[in-house]
Amino acid sequence: MKTCEALGLAPAECLVFEDAEKGMFAAIEAKIPVVVIRTPPTKGFDFTRADLTVESHVEMLHLLRSLED
């Protein structure tokens, strides 16, 4: 929230990238959309409440690049 305020943006105008449940829940509580990028230690965690979950940083990069087309 501090970063949103510092940037003069509403939470819905921001996006959080996370790899842990605690960070995901903090984003959800702040009403900031959250993308979870799984890592080997978090493969078994429940990220169903995230707006989007990807399996790796590489997958996220491919997804972002596909938006350029």
C-alpha positions as CSV (number, residue, x, y, z in Angstrom):
1,M,0.0,0.0,0.0
2,K,2.9,2.4,0.7
3,T,4.2,1.9,-2.8
4,C,0.8,2.5,-4.3
5,E,0.4,5.7,-2.3
6,A,4.0,6.8,-3.2
7,L,3.2,6.3,-6.9
8,G,-0.2,8.0,-6.6
9,L,-1.9,4.8,-7.8
10,A,-5.0,2.9,-6.6
11,P,-4.4,-0.7,-5.7
12,A,-6.3,-1.9,-8.7
13,E,-3.8,0.0,-10.9
14,C,-0.9,-2.0,-9.5
15,L,0.2,-5.6,-9.8
16,V,2.1,-7.8,-7.3
17,F,4.4,-10.6,-8.4
18,E,4.8,-13.1,-5.5
19,D,6.3,-16.5,-4.8
20,A,4.9,-17.1,-1.3
21,E,1.6,-17.5,0.3
22,K,2.2,-14.8,2.8
23,G,2.9,-12.2,0.1
24,M,-0.1,-13.4,-1.9
25,F,-2.4,-12.9,1.1
26,A,-0.9,-9.5,1.7
27,A,-1.7,-8.5,-1.8
28,I,-5.2,-9.9,-1.6
29,E,-5.8,-8.0,1.6
30,A,-4.6,-4.8,0.0
31,K,-6.9,-5.5,-3.0
32,I,-4.0,-5.5,-5.4
33,P,-4.1,-8.1,-8.2
34,V,-1.5,-10.8,-7.7
35,V,0.4,-13.1,-10.0
36,V,2.1,-16.0,-8.3
37,I,5.3,-17.4,-9.8
38,R,5.9,-20.8,-8.3
39,T,9.3,-21.8,-7.2
40,P,10.6,-25.3,-6.2
41,P,10.0,-24.7,-2.5
42,T,6.5,-23.5,-3.1
43,K,5.3,-26.1,-5.6
44,G,2.9,-27.6,-3.1
45,F,1.4,-24.4,-1.7
46,D,-2.2,-23.4,-2.3
47,F,-2.2,-20.4,-4.6
48,T,-5.8,-20.8,-5.8
49,R,-6.7,-17.3,-4.6
50,A,-4.1,-15.6,-6.8
51,D,-5.4,-13.9,-9.9
52,L,-2.9,-15.8,-12.0
53,T,-0.4,-18.6,-11.2
54,V,2.5,-19.5,-13.5
55,E,4.9,-22.4,-13.0
56,S,8.2,-20.5,-13.5
57,H,9.8,-17.1,-14.2
58,V,10.4,-18.4,-17.8
59,E,6.6,-19.1,-18.2
60,M,5.9,-15.6,-17.0
61,L,8.4,-14.1,-19.4
62,H,6.9,-16.1,-22.3
63,L,3.4,-14.9,-21.3
64,L,4.5,-11.3,-21.2
65,R,6.3,-11.6,-24.6
66,S,3.1,-13.1,-26.1
67,L,1.3,-9.9,-25.2
68,E,3.6,-7.9,-27.6
69,D,2.2,-9.7,-30.6
